[in-house]
Amino acid sequence: MALSLTHYGQDILRKRIQRVERYDESLEQLVQAMFETMYEADGIGLAANQVGIDKAVATIDISQVEEDVEPFVLMNPEIVEAEGGESLEEGCLSIPGVREEVKRAERIVVKYLTTDNRVIEREATGLLARVIQHETDHLNGKFFVDHISPVKRRFLQRKLNTIAREGFPAEEE
């Protein structure tokens, strides 16, 4: 069962989300619904607050781009190492129609709770590192547009305000 996406401007997207104590059957149902929602929206990552749920859970699947990376679930992610930097265009399911270049670390180490209730550290580079950083930001109340220059953000403000009011982007003028 797909869930409804929350959009820019909704309070849950700006708050720091509640940590998960352990993965259980209720979270399994949430995770399955999140994967379904993410796939229906053509996304490669989705944080629980993007579907209105106050839990530090994110689903990630970049297998269409990098076949050797299996879909997985991040709970309580924390970036413990970051190095390098690369600017690439990003978008977000909660900010439809907006894409901007964002500089992110090229290599990270993320510590997180797995679905078998182990806390592990995982190294990631390239697209996977970027998606993990993007979803971790969501769970900490941040958007990719928070990483762009104030000038670019001011330029986007009208579109962001329309999304906050109506849930979809303003028409280009």
Secondary structure, DSSP 4 states (H G I P E B T S, - for coil): ---PPP-TT-GGGTSPPPPPS---HHHHHHHHHHHHHHHHTT-SEEEGGGGT--S-EEEE--TTT-TTS--EEEEEEEEEEEE--EEEEE--TTSTT--EEEEE-SEEEEEEE-TTS-EEEEEEEHHHHHHHHHHHHHHTT--GGGGS-HHHHHHHHHHHHHHHHHSSPPPP-
